[in-house]
């Protein structure tokens, strides 16, 4: 399920808080907000009228992007790897858990993609499945990725590579703020021109 003729579905993938240690998270949120505004302006000029962010709601990049999307009035759709109470096990402290619950309450829709994990399951297969579900539903992907190799199943590097294989346009945002936002568009079809134009507009400002 993609956005449809008049709507645009934007998927997000990216690093979790531990991997973002040392990054300026406020700067990252501002960069994501600027990218989302540019995508909205470009897409609106091409007839798109509705915008939704598809997120797995992991701590870190997913929820930072979620805040930026909600601030713009976009819909937020939650594709959780596991049922909510099971997913809550992955949050390291009470403030992060509370922030997850609060943002989830603002989602337009929420679903989970597999049953609760068994006691011996580490969850990596669930995160991989969740990332792929986003690829199956989005028109374009925004990746918060430092361009380092994958460190496990379902991480940003893997999801970006699979998006490119599927022909999905990808915008890469460096969480360290060291590189300009860049667009990778495997083809000229679909929403590739929207993303290319949006990213190009950011380099002109």
C-alpha positions as CSV (number, residue, x, y, z in Angstrom):
1,X,0.0,0.0,0.0
2,X,1.6,3.2,-1.2
3,X,0.3,6.7,-0.8
4,X,-2.1,6.6,-3.7
5,X,-2.7,9.1,-6.5
6,X,-3.2,12.2,-4.3
7,X,-1.2,11.1,-1.2
8,X,2.5,10.4,-0.4
9,X,3.7,7.8,2.0
10,X,7.2,8.4,3.4
11,X,9.0,5.6,5.2
12,X,11.7,6.2,7.7
13,X,14.6,4.0,8.8
14,X,17.6,4.9,10.9
15,X,19.8,4.4,13.8
16,X,18.7,3.9,17.4
17,X,19.7,6.2,20.3
18,X,22.8,4.2,21.2
19,X,24.2,4.5,17.7
20,X,23.3,8.2,17.7
21,X,25.4,8.9,20.7
22,X,27.5,12.0,20.0
23,X,25.2,13.4,17.4
24,X,23.3,16.6,17.8
25,X,19.8,15.3,18.0
26,X,18.2,18.8,17.9
27,X,20.1,19.5,14.7
28,X,19.1,16.2,13.3
29,X,15.4,17.0,13.9
30,X,15.8,20.4,12.2
31,X,17.3,18.8,9.2
32,X,14.6,16.2,9.0
33,X,12.0,18.9,9.3
34,X,13.6,20.9,6.5
35,X,13.6,17.8,4.3
36,X,10.0,17.0,5.1
37,X,8.9,20.6,4.3
38,X,10.8,20.5,1.0
39,X,9.2,17.2,0.1
40,X,5.7,18.5,1.0
41,X,6.3,21.7,-1.1
42,X,7.6,19.8,-4.1
43,X,4.9,17.1,-3.9
44,X,2.1,19.6,-3.4
45,X,3.2,21.4,-6.6
46,X,2.7,18.1,-8.4
47,X,-0.8,17.5,-7.1
48,X,-0.2,15.6,-3.8
49,X,-2.5,16.6,-1.0
50,X,-1.9,14.2,1.9
51,X,1.3,13.1,3.6
52,X,2.0,10.2,6.0
53,X,5.1,9.0,7.7
54,X,5.4,5.2,8.2
55,X,7.5,4.3,11.2
56,X,8.5,1.3,13.2
57,X,8.7,3.6,16.3
58,X,12.1,2.4,17.6
59,X,13.9,4.8,19.9
60,X,16.2,7.3,18.0
61,X,15.7,8.2,14.4
62,X,12.2,6.8,14.0
63,X,10.7,8.9,16.8
64,X,12.7,12.0,16.0
65,X,11.3,11.8,12.5
66,X,7.9,11.2,13.9
67,X,8.1,14.5,15.9
68,X,9.0,16.4,12.8
69,X,6.2,14.9,10.8
70,X,3.6,15.5,13.5
71,X,4.7,19.2,13.7
72,X,3.9,19.5,10.0
73,X,0.5,18.1,10.5
74,X,1.3,14.8,8.7
75,X,-0.4,11.6,9.6
76,X,1.8,9.1,11.5
77,X,1.3,5.4,10.9
78,X,2.9,2.9,13.3
79,X,4.1,-0.5,12.0
80,X,5.5,-2.0,15.2
81,X,7.7,-5.1,15.0
82,X,5.9,-6.7,18.0
83,X,2.8,-6.0,20.1
84,X,3.0,-2.8,22.0
85,X,3.7,-4.3,25.5
86,X,6.3,-6.7,24.1
87,X,8.0,-3.8,22.1
88,X,8.1,-1.8,25.3
89,X,10.8,-4.2,26.6
90,X,13.3,-2.7,24.2
91,X,13.3,0.8,25.8
92,X,16.1,1.3,28.2
93,X,14.6,3.7,30.6
94,X,11.2,5.1,31.7
95,X,11.5,8.5,29.9
96,X,12.1,6.8,26.6
97,X,9.2,4.4,27.2
98,X,6.9,7.3,28.2
99,X,8.0,9.2,25.0
100,X,7.2,6.1,22.9
101,X,3.7,5.7,24.4
102,X,3.0,9.4,24.0
103,X,3.9,9.5,20.4
104,X,2.1,6.2,19.7
105,X,-1.1,7.8,21.0
106,X,-0.8,10.4,18.3
107,X,-0.5,7.9,15.5
108,X,-3.3,7.7,12.9
109,X,-3.0,3.9,12.9
110,X,-1.0,1.2,14.6
111,X,-0.4,-2.4,13.9
112,X,2.2,-5.1,14.8
113,X,3.8,-7.5,12.4
114,X,4.4,-10.6,14.5
115,X,3.3,-12.1,17.8
116,X,5.2,-11.4,21.1
117,X,8.7,-12.8,21.2
118,X,9.7,-15.9,23.0
119,X,12.1,-15.7,26.0
120,X,15.1,-16.7,23.8
121,X,14.3,-14.4,20.8
122,X,16.5,-11.3,20.4
123,X,14.0,-9.6,18.1
124,X,16.3,-8.9,15.1
125,X,14.1,-10.9,12.7
126,X,11.2,-8.8,13.8
127,X,13.0,-5.5,13.2
128,X,14.1,-6.8,9.8
129,X,10.5,-7.7,8.9
130,X,9.3,-4.4,10.1
131,X,11.8,-2.5,8.0
132,X,10.8,-4.5,4.9
133,X,7.1,-3.8,5.6
134,X,7.8,-0.1,5.4
135,X,9.5,-0.7,2.0
136,X,6.4,-2.5,0.8
137,X,4.1,0.5,1.7
138,X,6.1,3.7,1.1
139,X,6.6,5.8,-2.0
140,X,10.0,7.0,-0.8
141,X,12.3,6.4,2.1
142,X,14.1,8.8,4.4
143,X,17.2,7.1,6.1
144,X,19.1,8.5,9.0
145,X,22.3,6.7,8.3
146,X,26.0,7.4,8.9
147,X,26.9,5.2,5.8
148,X,28.8,2.7,8.0
149,X,28.2,-1.0,7.2
150,X,25.3,-2.9,8.7
151,X,25.9,-4.1,12.3
152,X,22.9,-6.5,12.3
153,X,19.7,-7.6,10.7
154,X,17.2,-4.9,9.8
155,X,19.5,-1.9,10.3
156,X,19.6,1.3,8.2
157,X,22.3,0.1,5.9
158,X,20.4,-3.1,5.0
159,X,17.0,-1.3,4.6
160,X,18.6,1.4,2.3
161,X,20.2,-1.3,0.2
162,X,16.9,-3.2,-0.2
163,X,15.1,0.0,-1.0
164,X,17.5,0.8,-3.8
165,X,17.1,-2.8,-5.1
166,X,13.4,-2.3,-5.2
167,X,13.7,1.0,-7.1
168,X,12.4,3.1,-4.1
169,X,13.9,6.7,-4.0
170,X,15.9,7.2,-0.8
171,X,17.0,10.4,1.0
172,X,20.0,9.9,3.3
173,X,20.5,12.2,6.3
174,X,23.8,12.0,8.0
175,X,23.0,12.1,11.8
176,X,26.5,13.6,12.5
177,X,25.6,16.6,10.2
178,X,28.8,16.1,8.3
179,X,27.3,15.6,4.8
180,X,24.6,17.3,2.9
181,X,21.3,15.4,2.5
182,X,21.5,13.4,-0.6
183,X,19.0,11.6,-2.8
184,X,19.5,8.2,-4.4
185,X,16.8,7.5,-7.1
186,X,17.3,4.2,-8.9
187,X,14.9,5.2,-11.6
188,X,13.1,8.3,-12.9
189,X,9.6,6.7,-12.3
190,X,7.1,7.5,-9.6
191,X,8.2,9.9,-6.8
192,X,11.9,10.1,-7.8
193,X,11.5,13.5,-9.3
194,X,9.8,14.8,-6.2
195,X,12.6,13.7,-4.0
196,X,15.4,14.9,-6.3
197,X,13.7,18.3,-6.5
198,X,13.2,18.5,-2.8
199,X,16.8,17.7,-2.0
200,X,18.1,20.1,-4.6
201,X,16.0,22.9,-3.1
202,X,17.8,22.4,0.2
203,X,21.2,22.8,-1.4
204,X,20.1,26.1,-2.9
205,X,19.1,27.6,0.5
